[in-house]
Amino acid sequence: MTENQQQSASSPERSGRESESVAEAGAQVVATIARLGLAVAQLPVALLPPEYRDEVRESTRDLAQAAAYFPRAMSTMLVEFARDLDQARERDAARREDLGSRLRHEARKAQREARRARRQAKAAARESTERESGSPPEDERNIN
């Protein structure tokens, strides 16, 4: 193996270690900036007399706890709202017929009405022919 091949073979290992060290250095910089920002933010509190300083810190702690609780309560409420909405949508979907079912139902209803109308027309025609011929109606023939 030549030197170039050896360097290229070890290059992924070295680049992986380099990216890890860069990420660690970046994390340290961010942590340092955050600590510095907190120290600067607390500077006015440090200038207060001790009894007021404690009250401010307690109030700040209570405010932080409330700020941490609010998203949890809000997410719980939104999850329950979404669950209720899904249940209502499922109930509506169960009650609602699809278009094909409705059209089939209407077609069957129209067929039943057409058959009923044909039967009534046949019965009316039969009655009129029986009246003209002078024979008794079908009901009276069955009785005799």
C-alpha positions as CSV (number, residue, x, y, z in Angstrom):
1,M,0.0,0.0,0.0
2,T,1.3,3.4,-0.9
3,E,1.3,6.4,1.5
4,N,-1.6,8.1,-0.3
5,Q,-3.7,4.9,0.0
6,Q,-2.9,4.7,3.8
7,Q,-3.8,8.4,4.3
8,S,-7.1,8.0,2.4
9,A,-7.9,4.8,4.4
10,S,-7.4,6.6,7.7
11,S,-9.1,9.8,6.5
12,P,-12.7,8.8,7.4
13,E,-11.6,7.9,10.9
14,R,-9.7,11.2,11.3
15,S,-12.6,13.3,9.8
16,G,-15.0,11.5,12.3
17,R,-12.8,12.4,15.2
18,E,-12.4,16.0,13.9
19,S,-16.1,16.5,13.5
20,E,-16.7,15.1,17.1
21,S,-14.1,17.6,18.5
22,V,-15.7,20.4,16.5
23,A,-19.1,19.5,17.9
24,E,-17.7,19.3,21.5
25,A,-16.0,22.7,21.0
26,G,-19.2,24.2,19.7
27,A,-21.2,22.8,22.7
28,Q,-18.7,24.3,25.1
29,V,-18.9,27.7,23.4
30,V,-22.7,27.6,23.6
31,A,-22.7,26.6,27.3
32,T,-20.2,29.4,28.1
33,I,-22.4,32.0,26.4
34,A,-25.5,30.7,28.2
35,R,-23.8,30.9,31.6
36,L,-22.5,34.4,30.8
37,G,-26.0,35.5,29.7
38,L,-27.5,34.2,33.0
39,A,-24.8,36.0,35.0
40,V,-25.5,39.2,33.2
41,A,-29.3,38.7,33.6
42,Q,-28.9,38.2,37.4
43,L,-26.6,41.3,37.8
44,P,-29.5,43.6,38.7
45,V,-30.8,41.0,41.2
46,A,-27.4,40.8,42.8
47,L,-27.5,44.6,43.5
48,L,-30.7,44.3,45.5
49,P,-30.7,44.0,49.3
50,P,-30.7,40.3,50.5
51,E,-34.4,40.1,51.5
52,Y,-35.6,41.5,48.2
53,R,-33.1,39.3,46.3
54,D,-34.7,36.2,47.8
55,E,-38.2,37.4,47.0
56,V,-37.2,38.1,43.4
57,R,-35.5,34.6,43.1
58,E,-38.6,32.9,44.5
59,S,-40.9,34.8,42.1
60,T,-38.6,34.0,39.2
61,R,-38.7,30.3,40.3
62,D,-42.5,30.3,40.5
63,L,-42.7,32.0,37.1
64,A,-40.4,29.4,35.6
65,Q,-42.5,26.6,37.1
66,A,-45.7,28.1,35.7
67,A,-44.0,28.5,32.3
68,A,-43.0,24.9,32.4
69,Y,-46.5,23.8,33.4
70,F,-48.4,25.8,30.7
71,P,-47.2,23.8,27.7
72,R,-47.9,20.5,29.4
73,A,-51.4,21.6,30.3
74,M,-52.0,23.0,26.8
75,S,-50.8,19.8,25.1
76,T,-53.1,17.7,27.3
77,M,-56.0,19.9,26.4
78,L,-55.1,19.8,22.7
79,V,-54.8,16.0,22.8
80,E,-58.2,15.6,24.4
81,F,-59.7,18.1,21.9
82,A,-58.2,16.1,19.0
83,R,-59.5,12.8,20.4
84,D,-63.0,14.3,20.8
85,L,-62.9,15.7,17.3
86,D,-61.9,12.2,15.9
87,Q,-64.7,10.5,17.8
88,A,-67.2,13.0,16.5
89,R,-66.0,12.6,12.9
90,E,-66.2,8.8,13.2
91,R,-69.8,9.1,14.6
92,D,-70.8,11.4,11.7
93,A,-69.1,9.1,9.1
94,A,-71.0,6.1,10.5
95,R,-74.4,8.0,10.2
96,R,-73.7,9.4,6.8
97,E,-74.3,7.2,3.8
98,D,-72.0,7.3,0.8
99,L,-73.3,8.5,-2.5
100,G,-73.6,5.1,-4.1
101,S,-75.7,3.7,-1.2
102,R,-78.0,6.7,-1.4
103,L,-78.4,6.3,-5.2
104,R,-79.1,2.6,-4.9
105,H,-81.7,3.2,-2.1
106,E,-83.4,5.9,-4.3
107,A,-83.4,3.6,-7.3
108,R,-85.0,0.7,-5.3
109,K,-87.6,3.1,-4.0
110,A,-88.5,4.3,-7.5
111,Q,-88.8,0.7,-8.7
112,R,-91.2,-0.2,-5.8
113,E,-93.3,2.9,-6.6
114,A,-93.4,1.9,-10.3
115,R,-94.5,-1.6,-9.5
116,R,-97.2,-0.3,-7.2
117,A,-98.4,2.1,-9.9
118,R,-98.5,-0.8,-12.5
119,R,-100.5,-3.0,-10.1
120,Q,-103.0,-0.2,-9.4
121,A,-103.3,0.5,-13.1
122,K,-104.0,-3.3,-13.8
123,A,-106.5,-3.4,-11.0
124,A,-108.3,-0.3,-12.3
125,A,-108.3,-1.7,-15.9
126,R,-109.6,-5.0,-14.6
127,E,-112.4,-3.3,-12.7
128,S,-113.4,-1.2,-15.7
129,T,-113.6,-4.2,-18.0
130,E,-115.6,-6.2,-15.5
131,R,-118.1,-3.3,-15.2
132,E,-118.4,-3.1,-19.0
133,S,-118.9,-6.8,-19.3
134,G,-121.4,-6.9,-16.5
135,S,-119.7,-9.7,-14.6
136,P,-119.4,-9.4,-10.9
137,P,-116.2,-8.1,-9.4
138,E,-113.5,-10.6,-8.5
139,D,-114.3,-10.3,-4.8
140,E,-117.9,-11.3,-5.3
141,R,-117.0,-14.2,-7.6
142,N,-114.8,-15.7,-4.9
143,I,-117.6,-15.5,-2.3
144,N,-120.2,-17.5,-4.4
